[in-house]
Amino acid sequence: GILSNNYSDLIGGSDGMECFYDPLDTNLLYFTTQNGNLYRYNLNSSPSTTNINPPGTNQTGAWVTPFLRDPIDPYAIYAGFTDIWKNPRHGSFDWINLTNGATGTLEATIVTVAPSDNNYIYVVKSHSFLYRTTDGGQTWTRTQTQGTLPRFTSISIHPENPDILWATGEFFGPEGRGVGRVLHVDGGDDAGEDGRGPERVPVLRPVAL
């Protein structure tokens, strides 16, 4: 991240990944570096950068590790490693393991929380396997989508119905052409293809309005 128009005023070096501001305190921002190093940056303290990785775990994250804030609870943040972790207080208190192995041993590549009900959390493992919980992480199910995308690039949840989401993905077909697809998932189980992206242009993200 860059705090000003001075490129020497950088946060976390030049190869950062996910980042976001604290919605209650704009002096606090959060960022990651490669493979799941999580940090909180305080503009009003010295030292300003604090590592906030879940303690007592040796889990590493994907190259770009999912790191996000809750769309409803302004205090809560999430991180996706082999397990999915939630911190209820800005990363200041103990992390809660929401999966405890329920989604397997692959790295999480996408984590999304429903904007209308934060008990609904969708997780993609290794770009390929879609899981969800409807009870805040107490139970998890792997969705049985028909015609599942070869490689998930993003998911967006319906703003009012947490059972509906759109997922984008890509594959490389004949002659190495990357083709984007959009998948509509209803109820976490049934899927249908909404359309294809343009040839040679992978579709990276749907927008749910």
Residue, then its C-alpha position, 0 to 999 in steps of 0.5 A: g500500500i502507498l500512504s501518499n504520492n511519495y513512492s518511498d512511503l510504502i507499507g510492507g514493501s513492493d510485493g503486497m497482496e490483500c489490503f483494507y482499512d478498518p471501517l471504524d478507525t481509518n488509522l488502522l489498515y490491514f495487509t498481507t504479503q506472500n503466502g499469508n503473512l498478515y499485518r495490522y498497520n497503525l498510523n498513530s503508533s510506533p512501531s506501526t506494523t504488527n504481525i497478527n497471524p493466528p498463533g500456534t499454527n504453522q499453516t501457510g497460505a496461498w501466494v495471495t492469501p484470502f484476507l478480508r473483513d466482515p461485511i456486517d460486523p465491523y470488528a471481525i476479520y477473516a483469513g484463509f489458510t488450510d483452515i479458515w480463521k476468524n478474528p472477532r476484534h481487529g486481530s487483537f484477540d485469539w483467532i477462531n478456527l472455523t473449519n478444523g480440517a472440515t474443508g480438507t488440507l488444500e490451501a484456501t484461494i477464495v473466502t467470501v462472506a455473504p453481505s446479508d448474513n455473515n453466517y454464510i461463508y463460501v470458500v474455494k480450495s486450490h481454485s477448484f473445490l467450493y465449500r460453504t457454511t450456513d451457520g457461521g462455521q459450525t458445519w461445512t458442506r462441499t457443494q455439488t455443482q454441475g459443470t463446475l468451473p475448471r479454475f475458480t477466479s472469484i465468487s460474488i454473493h447475492p446482496e440479499n439472498p445468501d444462497i445465490l452466488w456467481a462464480t467466475g473461472e477459466f480454463f485453457g483449451p485448444e491452442g492455449r486459449g483462456v476462456g472465462r465462464v460465469l457460473h450461477v449457483d442457487g442454494g449451494d447445490d444447483a449450478g447453471e452457466d450464465g455465459r461465456g467470456p470473450e475468447r482469450v480473455p479469462v473472466l476474473r470477477p463477477v459483480a453482484l448489484 
